[in-house]
Amino acid sequence: MSKLAIFGGKPVRSKNQKLATWPISDKKDGELVKKITLSNRWSFDGEYEWKFAEAFTKYQGANYGLCCANGTVGIQLALEALGIGAYDEVIVPGMTWQATAAACLDVNAVPVLTDIEPDSWNLDLDAVEANITPKTKAVIVVHLYGSTTDLDRLQKICKKHKLFLIEDCAHQHGTFWKGKGVGSIGDVSSWSFQESKVLSCGEGGFNMCKTKDIFYKIYSLRNCGRPYPASPAVFGLKKPVGMETTLQSGNFRLTEWQAAILLGGLERLDKQVKFRDANAIYLNSLLAKIPGIKPMIRRPQITQQSYFNFAFRIDPEELKVTNSQFCSALNAELSLGDAFEPPYEPLNACGLYKPLTKKRHQLNDKYWKAIDPKQYNLPICTEAHTRSGVVVHHVMLMNPRSVMDQVAEAVKKVVDNIAEVRKIKAGGGRKYRPLAV
Ligand SMILES: Cc1ncc(COP(=O)(O)O)c(C=O)c1O
């Protein structure tokens, strides 16, 4: 047995070995940015914004789509467009980036934190059904990291209970379920183009809409309440009938420069998704052979899987270590700082999800009580975050196959030396990152 790198042994990967980096751009992107800079069209409703909106919507197979400022307001716009507001209950997963639940608070709805499946970390649909009440108006499904829940069953549940289905697709640009793009399945979907995402322009967001009425509504909500002008005519849409009046709203728009970067990214997206997917399948096949290591599930309906993060689980009973101890040893073997880390904090104990710190949420005592995250018990989310979950950013999957071999070799070395890993001081799990979410 060779000595672990964390205790001074030779690491599996030397820090001088180059790895892929993210985000990526090319010369064409730079030229388009320059062209826009020298033009007099910088803001919203420009040529490149709509060119991107139509192309991305078509790629995911949705009916209508439009850009917005970021993935947080994308969820807020989706909720508002569906008429969801004060005191309405919205089912959200207990383990997600805080924005999914925070957006519900921003429309004065009640996010109902719901536990996840242990092997996909996506919504547990039995828990969803158990949390439905007469006040429930919608389910927000988050296609988290690199897995999905059973989207056929989820659609049936929503239909049966007359609930809207909102897809938070921030993690999975390029995922297809039975050949149909995620984001085209629910009533509305929301996307993030934040720097860390697989399609990015630094900051940015998007909504896909099942009907043209939802599209018109979101157009208006993202643009200070102005009605859709039918110019430029996109998706073959004419002037809206019955939706020409103005609404109360704010500015949630995106610029032409961001659209330019997105157009470049979209051209590269499918090839990159396929490359990562093939590497993930390969890496999972290696990890599955290591005792105490459990890959995440991939449902057979998935025809292409996109990965915001690659995830796997350790068996803390068998290995008798926590995920944070495991990650410390693994990062040292791969000379990677803190690249491998536990998944998101559960929202009932999350440093960045604190609904009761905001005066705006103090509608009345009943609402205040209803949004208190401490009332929820989320055992699977907690287990994933504090004991068994390990995630790494998708850029890891953009490396050659030989790097997947190194990752598996490093995992195996850590498992082979697990008695030593137990001596590592257990950390407190994943803490929020100031930049890359
Ligand atoms: C699942 C999920 N939803 C929503 C968001 C919010 O997106 P944005 O950062 O663009 O506001 C993120 C961002 O990381 C996310 O991971």
The ligand as a Tripos MOL2 file, in Angstrom:
@<TRIPOS>MOLECULE
LIG
   16    16     1     0     0
SMALL
NO_CHARGES

@<TRIPOS>ATOM
      1 C1        -30.2600   24.4860   -9.2280 C.3       1 LIG1
      2 C2        -30.0530   25.9520   -9.4220 C.ar      1 LIG1
      3 N1        -31.1180   26.7480   -9.5800 N.ar      1 LIG1
      4 C3        -31.0060   28.0720   -9.7580 C.ar      1 LIG1
      5 C4        -29.7640   28.6710   -9.7810 C.ar      1 LIG1
      6 C5        -29.6790   30.1650   -9.8910 C.3       1 LIG1
      7 O1        -29.0290   30.5930  -11.0400 O.3       1 LIG1
      8 P1        -28.2680   31.9950  -11.0850 P.3       1 LIG1
      9 O2        -26.9850   31.8290  -10.3340 O.co2     1 LIG1
     10 O3        -28.0690   32.2220  -12.5470 O.co2     1 LIG1
     11 O4        -29.1520   33.0100  -10.4800 O.co2     1 LIG1
     12 C6        -28.6210   27.8880   -9.6410 C.ar      1 LIG1
     13 C7        -27.2810   28.4980   -9.6600 C.2       1 LIG1
     14 O5        -26.3310   27.8890   -9.3220 O.2       1 LIG1
     15 C8        -28.7590   26.4920   -9.4460 C.ar      1 LIG1
     16 O6        -27.6960   25.7060   -9.2770 O.3       1 LIG1
@<TRIPOS>BOND
     1     1     2 1
     2     2     3 ar
     3     2    15 ar
     4     3     4 ar
     5     4     5 ar
     6     5     6 1
     7     5    12 ar
     8     6     7 1
     9     7     8 1
    10     8     9 2
    11     8    10 1
    12     8    11 1
    13    12    13 1
    14    12    15 ar
    15    13    14 2
    16    15    16 1
@<TRIPOS>SUBSTRUCTURE
     1 LIG1         1 GROUP 0 **** ****
